[in-house]
Amino acid sequence: QVQFVESGGGLVQPGGSLRLSCTASGIIFSAYGMGWYRQAPGKQRERVAHIYDSALINYVDSVKGRFTISRDNAKNAVYLQMNSLKPEDTAVYYCNTFSPNSNWGQGTQVTVSS
């Protein structure tokens, strides 16, 4: 069974940083592009970053220059370093494959507020 477990969220002031982590199981992790997604209250879930390997990375415009996605295939893990956080980054963050699997994790809440 495919499973994703996210962690690392929290409450941070504007301009602060957080590092999100996600571990995956039930898939051949290295064979998949991985993405970080977020869903803010009242909004649809959006993919904010994805990675196939170090040469194939993309970000949504709103996070370019502030967020960095990385992966460790040996640990079945994907990370999201978030810097210069803004209130509009407040959302529940999820990881999933690039073409999302139907089994979403519980997500991790990121709240950016003073």
PyMOL CGO cylinders between C-alpha atoms (Angstrom):
from pymol import cmd
from pymol.cgo import CYLINDER

trace = [
    CYLINDER, 0.00, 0.00, 0.00, 1.32, 3.40, -0.98, 0.3, 1, 1, 1, 1, 1, 1,
    CYLINDER, 1.32, 3.40, -0.98, 1.84, 5.70, 1.98, 0.3, 1, 1, 1, 1, 1, 1,
    CYLINDER, 1.84, 5.70, 1.98, 3.23, 9.21, 2.41, 0.3, 1, 1, 1, 1, 1, 1,
    CYLINDER, 3.23, 9.21, 2.41, 4.13, 10.69, 5.80, 0.3, 1, 1, 1, 1, 1, 1,
    CYLINDER, 4.13, 10.69, 5.80, 4.81, 14.42, 5.98, 0.3, 1, 1, 1, 1, 1, 1,
    CYLINDER, 4.81, 14.42, 5.98, 6.39, 16.33, 8.87, 0.3, 1, 1, 1, 1, 1, 1,
    CYLINDER, 6.39, 16.33, 8.87, 8.11, 19.58, 9.71, 0.3, 1, 1, 1, 1, 1, 1,
    CYLINDER, 8.11, 19.58, 9.71, 5.29, 22.10, 9.59, 0.3, 1, 1, 1, 1, 1, 1,
    CYLINDER, 5.29, 22.10, 9.59, 4.53, 24.66, 12.23, 0.3, 1, 1, 1, 1, 1, 1,
    CYLINDER, 4.53, 24.66, 12.23, 3.85, 28.29, 13.05, 0.3, 1, 1, 1, 1, 1, 1,
    CYLINDER, 3.85, 28.29, 13.05, 6.42, 30.76, 11.77, 0.3, 1, 1, 1, 1, 1, 1,
    CYLINDER, 6.42, 30.76, 11.77, 6.60, 34.51, 11.42, 0.3, 1, 1, 1, 1, 1, 1,
    CYLINDER, 6.60, 34.51, 11.42, 6.73, 36.14, 7.98, 0.3, 1, 1, 1, 1, 1, 1,
    CYLINDER, 6.73, 36.14, 7.98, 10.25, 35.95, 6.63, 0.3, 1, 1, 1, 1, 1, 1,
    CYLINDER, 10.25, 35.95, 6.63, 10.98, 32.78, 8.55, 0.3, 1, 1, 1, 1, 1, 1,
    CYLINDER, 10.98, 32.78, 8.55, 11.97, 29.33, 7.35, 0.3, 1, 1, 1, 1, 1, 1,
    CYLINDER, 11.97, 29.33, 7.35, 10.78, 25.76, 7.65, 0.3, 1, 1, 1, 1, 1, 1,
    CYLINDER, 10.78, 25.76, 7.65, 12.01, 22.45, 6.27, 0.3, 1, 1, 1, 1, 1, 1,
    CYLINDER, 12.01, 22.45, 6.27, 9.40, 19.87, 5.40, 0.3, 1, 1, 1, 1, 1, 1,
    CYLINDER, 9.40, 19.87, 5.40, 10.16, 16.18, 5.13, 0.3, 1, 1, 1, 1, 1, 1,
    CYLINDER, 10.16, 16.18, 5.13, 8.23, 13.33, 3.57, 0.3, 1, 1, 1, 1, 1, 1,
    CYLINDER, 8.23, 13.33, 3.57, 8.89, 9.62, 3.50, 0.3, 1, 1, 1, 1, 1, 1,
    CYLINDER, 8.89, 9.62, 3.50, 7.21, 7.32, 1.03, 0.3, 1, 1, 1, 1, 1, 1,
    CYLINDER, 7.21, 7.32, 1.03, 6.56, 3.59, 1.16, 0.3, 1, 1, 1, 1, 1, 1,
    CYLINDER, 6.56, 3.59, 1.16, 4.88, 1.09, -1.11, 0.3, 1, 1, 1, 1, 1, 1,
    CYLINDER, 4.88, 1.09, -1.11, 6.46, 2.45, -4.29, 0.3, 1, 1, 1, 1, 1, 1,
    CYLINDER, 6.46, 2.45, -4.29, 9.80, 2.11, -6.06, 0.3, 1, 1, 1, 1, 1, 1,
    CYLINDER, 9.80, 2.11, -6.06, 10.67, 5.60, -4.93, 0.3, 1, 1, 1, 1, 1, 1,
    CYLINDER, 10.67, 5.60, -4.93, 13.58, 6.25, -7.28, 0.3, 1, 1, 1, 1, 1, 1,
    CYLINDER, 13.58, 6.25, -7.28, 11.39, 5.54, -10.31, 0.3, 1, 1, 1, 1, 1, 1,
    CYLINDER, 11.39, 5.54, -10.31, 9.00, 8.39, -9.59, 0.3, 1, 1, 1, 1, 1, 1,
    CYLINDER, 9.00, 8.39, -9.59, 9.01, 12.09, -9.91, 0.3, 1, 1, 1, 1, 1, 1,
    CYLINDER, 9.01, 12.09, -9.91, 7.95, 13.53, -6.57, 0.3, 1, 1, 1, 1, 1, 1,
    CYLINDER, 7.95, 13.53, -6.57, 6.02, 16.66, -5.78, 0.3, 1, 1, 1, 1, 1, 1,
    CYLINDER, 6.02, 16.66, -5.78, 5.08, 18.91, -2.91, 0.3, 1, 1, 1, 1, 1, 1,
    CYLINDER, 5.08, 18.91, -2.91, 1.50, 20.12, -2.94, 0.3, 1, 1, 1, 1, 1, 1,
    CYLINDER, 1.50, 20.12, -2.94, -0.40, 22.52, -0.73, 0.3, 1, 1, 1, 1, 1, 1,
    CYLINDER, -0.40, 22.52, -0.73, -4.01, 23.32, -0.01, 0.3, 1, 1, 1, 1, 1, 1,
    CYLINDER, -4.01, 23.32, -0.01, -5.05, 26.56, 1.61, 0.3, 1, 1, 1, 1, 1, 1,
    CYLINDER, -5.05, 26.56, 1.61, -8.48, 26.98, 3.20, 0.3, 1, 1, 1, 1, 1, 1,
    CYLINDER, -8.48, 26.98, 3.20, -11.14, 27.40, 0.55, 0.3, 1, 1, 1, 1, 1, 1,
    CYLINDER, -11.14, 27.40, 0.55, -8.71, 26.77, -2.30, 0.3, 1, 1, 1, 1, 1, 1,
    CYLINDER, -8.71, 26.77, -2.30, -7.88, 23.84, -4.53, 0.3, 1, 1, 1, 1, 1, 1,
    CYLINDER, -7.88, 23.84, -4.53, -4.78, 21.80, -3.92, 0.3, 1, 1, 1, 1, 1, 1,
    CYLINDER, -4.78, 21.80, -3.92, -1.85, 22.97, -6.04, 0.3, 1, 1, 1, 1, 1, 1,
    CYLINDER, -1.85, 22.97, -6.04, 1.55, 21.50, -6.79, 0.3, 1, 1, 1, 1, 1, 1,
    CYLINDER, 1.55, 21.50, -6.79, 4.26, 23.94, -5.70, 0.3, 1, 1, 1, 1, 1, 1,
    CYLINDER, 4.26, 23.94, -5.70, 7.38, 21.98, -6.64, 0.3, 1, 1, 1, 1, 1, 1,
    CYLINDER, 7.38, 21.98, -6.64, 8.41, 18.74, -8.23, 0.3, 1, 1, 1, 1, 1, 1,
    CYLINDER, 8.41, 18.74, -8.23, 11.63, 16.84, -8.77, 0.3, 1, 1, 1, 1, 1, 1,
    CYLINDER, 11.63, 16.84, -8.77, 12.72, 13.92, -10.88, 0.3, 1, 1, 1, 1, 1, 1,
    CYLINDER, 12.72, 13.92, -10.88, 16.43, 14.31, -10.27, 0.3, 1, 1, 1, 1, 1, 1,
    CYLINDER, 16.43, 14.31, -10.27, 18.77, 17.23, -9.64, 0.3, 1, 1, 1, 1, 1, 1,
    CYLINDER, 18.77, 17.23, -9.64, 18.49, 18.21, -13.30, 0.3, 1, 1, 1, 1, 1, 1,
    CYLINDER, 18.49, 18.21, -13.30, 14.71, 18.10, -13.49, 0.3, 1, 1, 1, 1, 1, 1,
    CYLINDER, 14.71, 18.10, -13.49, 13.18, 20.43, -10.93, 0.3, 1, 1, 1, 1, 1, 1,
    CYLINDER, 13.18, 20.43, -10.93, 10.34, 22.90, -11.30, 0.3, 1, 1, 1, 1, 1, 1,
    CYLINDER, 10.34, 22.90, -11.30, 8.50, 25.36, -9.08, 0.3, 1, 1, 1, 1, 1, 1,
    CYLINDER, 8.50, 25.36, -9.08, 5.28, 27.29, -9.30, 0.3, 1, 1, 1, 1, 1, 1,
    CYLINDER, 5.28, 27.29, -9.30, 6.03, 30.97, -9.88, 0.3, 1, 1, 1, 1, 1, 1,
    CYLINDER, 6.03, 30.97, -9.88, 4.83, 32.06, -6.44, 0.3, 1, 1, 1, 1, 1, 1,
    CYLINDER, 4.83, 32.06, -6.44, 7.58, 30.11, -4.66, 0.3, 1, 1, 1, 1, 1, 1,
    CYLINDER, 7.58, 30.11, -4.66, 10.49, 30.42, -7.10, 0.3, 1, 1, 1, 1, 1, 1,
    CYLINDER, 10.49, 30.42, -7.10, 13.62, 31.70, -5.39, 0.3, 1, 1, 1, 1, 1, 1,
    CYLINDER, 13.62, 31.70, -5.39, 12.21, 30.94, -1.92, 0.3, 1, 1, 1, 1, 1, 1,
    CYLINDER, 12.21, 30.94, -1.92, 11.56, 27.18, -1.87, 0.3, 1, 1, 1, 1, 1, 1,
    CYLINDER, 11.56, 27.18, -1.87, 13.99, 24.37, -2.65, 0.3, 1, 1, 1, 1, 1, 1,
    CYLINDER, 13.99, 24.37, -2.65, 12.95, 20.78, -3.27, 0.3, 1, 1, 1, 1, 1, 1,
    CYLINDER, 12.95, 20.78, -3.27, 15.37, 17.88, -2.86, 0.3, 1, 1, 1, 1, 1, 1,
    CYLINDER, 15.37, 17.88, -2.86, 15.23, 14.11, -2.52, 0.3, 1, 1, 1, 1, 1, 1,
    CYLINDER, 15.23, 14.11, -2.52, 17.20, 11.25, -1.02, 0.3, 1, 1, 1, 1, 1, 1,
    CYLINDER, 17.20, 11.25, -1.02, 16.40, 8.03, -2.85, 0.3, 1, 1, 1, 1, 1, 1,
    CYLINDER, 16.40, 8.03, -2.85, 18.30, 5.96, -0.28, 0.3, 1, 1, 1, 1, 1, 1,
    CYLINDER, 18.30, 5.96, -0.28, 15.85, 7.13, 2.38, 0.3, 1, 1, 1, 1, 1, 1,
    CYLINDER, 15.85, 7.13, 2.38, 12.72, 7.24, 0.18, 0.3, 1, 1, 1, 1, 1, 1,
    CYLINDER, 12.72, 7.24, 0.18, 12.48, 10.87, 1.24, 0.3, 1, 1, 1, 1, 1, 1,
    CYLINDER, 12.48, 10.87, 1.24, 11.71, 14.20, -0.34, 0.3, 1, 1, 1, 1, 1, 1,
    CYLINDER, 11.71, 14.20, -0.34, 12.25, 17.58, 1.31, 0.3, 1, 1, 1, 1, 1, 1,
    CYLINDER, 12.25, 17.58, 1.31, 11.06, 21.14, 0.89, 0.3, 1, 1, 1, 1, 1, 1,
    CYLINDER, 11.06, 21.14, 0.89, 13.18, 23.96, 2.28, 0.3, 1, 1, 1, 1, 1, 1,
    CYLINDER, 13.18, 23.96, 2.28, 11.00, 27.04, 2.57, 0.3, 1, 1, 1, 1, 1, 1,
    CYLINDER, 11.00, 27.04, 2.57, 12.61, 30.42, 3.14, 0.3, 1, 1, 1, 1, 1, 1,
    CYLINDER, 12.61, 30.42, 3.14, 11.24, 33.97, 3.21, 0.3, 1, 1, 1, 1, 1, 1,
    CYLINDER, 11.24, 33.97, 3.21, 7.83, 32.61, 4.09, 0.3, 1, 1, 1, 1, 1, 1,
    CYLINDER, 7.83, 32.61, 4.09, 4.79, 34.78, 3.47, 0.3, 1, 1, 1, 1, 1, 1,
    CYLINDER, 4.79, 34.78, 3.47, 1.28, 34.65, 4.99, 0.3, 1, 1, 1, 1, 1, 1,
    CYLINDER, 1.28, 34.65, 4.99, -0.02, 33.41, 1.64, 0.3, 1, 1, 1, 1, 1, 1,
    CYLINDER, -0.02, 33.41, 1.64, 2.12, 30.29, 2.05, 0.3, 1, 1, 1, 1, 1, 1,
    CYLINDER, 2.12, 30.29, 2.05, -0.19, 29.20, 4.87, 0.3, 1, 1, 1, 1, 1, 1,
    CYLINDER, -0.19, 29.20, 4.87, -1.63, 25.82, 3.90, 0.3, 1, 1, 1, 1, 1, 1,
    CYLINDER, -1.63, 25.82, 3.90, -1.52, 22.11, 4.56, 0.3, 1, 1, 1, 1, 1, 1,
    CYLINDER, -1.52, 22.11, 4.56, 1.44, 20.70, 2.65, 0.3, 1, 1, 1, 1, 1, 1,
    CYLINDER, 1.44, 20.70, 2.65, 1.47, 17.22, 1.16, 0.3, 1, 1, 1, 1, 1, 1,
    CYLINDER, 1.47, 17.22, 1.16, 3.90, 15.15, -0.83, 0.3, 1, 1, 1, 1, 1, 1,
    CYLINDER, 3.90, 15.15, -0.83, 2.90, 12.71, -3.53, 0.3, 1, 1, 1, 1, 1, 1,
    CYLINDER, 2.90, 12.71, -3.53, 4.14, 11.41, -6.84, 0.3, 1, 1, 1, 1, 1, 1,
    CYLINDER, 4.14, 11.41, -6.84, 4.20, 13.82, -9.79, 0.3, 1, 1, 1, 1, 1, 1,
    CYLINDER, 4.20, 13.82, -9.79, 1.06, 12.19, -11.13, 0.3, 1, 1, 1, 1, 1, 1,
    CYLINDER, 1.06, 12.19, -11.13, -0.61, 12.00, -7.74, 0.3, 1, 1, 1, 1, 1, 1,
    CYLINDER, -0.61, 12.00, -7.74, -1.43, 8.67, -6.20, 0.3, 1, 1, 1, 1, 1, 1,
    CYLINDER, -1.43, 8.67, -6.20, -4.91, 8.50, -4.72, 0.3, 1, 1, 1, 1, 1, 1,
    CYLINDER, -4.91, 8.50, -4.72, -3.45, 7.70, -1.28, 0.3, 1, 1, 1, 1, 1, 1,
    CYLINDER, -3.45, 7.70, -1.28, -2.66, 11.12, 0.16, 0.3, 1, 1, 1, 1, 1, 1,
    CYLINDER, -2.66, 11.12, 0.16, -0.95, 11.47, 3.52, 0.3, 1, 1, 1, 1, 1, 1,
    CYLINDER, -0.95, 11.47, 3.52, -2.25, 13.51, 6.42, 0.3, 1, 1, 1, 1, 1, 1,
    CYLINDER, -2.25, 13.51, 6.42, -0.18, 16.51, 5.39, 0.3, 1, 1, 1, 1, 1, 1,
    CYLINDER, -0.18, 16.51, 5.39, 1.63, 18.98, 7.63, 0.3, 1, 1, 1, 1, 1, 1,
    CYLINDER, 1.63, 18.98, 7.63, 0.21, 22.36, 8.55, 0.3, 1, 1, 1, 1, 1, 1,
    CYLINDER, 0.21, 22.36, 8.55, 2.27, 25.46, 7.77, 0.3, 1, 1, 1, 1, 1, 1,
    CYLINDER, 2.27, 25.46, 7.77, 1.02, 28.70, 9.27, 0.3, 1, 1, 1, 1, 1, 1,
    CYLINDER, 1.02, 28.70, 9.27, 2.79, 31.97, 8.52, 0.3, 1, 1, 1, 1, 1, 1,
    CYLINDER, 2.79, 31.97, 8.52, 1.60, 34.70, 10.83, 0.3, 1, 1, 1, 1, 1, 1,
    CYLINDER, 1.60, 34.70, 10.83, 2.91, 37.43, 13.08, 0.3, 1, 1, 1, 1, 1, 1,
]
cmd.load_cgo(trace, "trace")
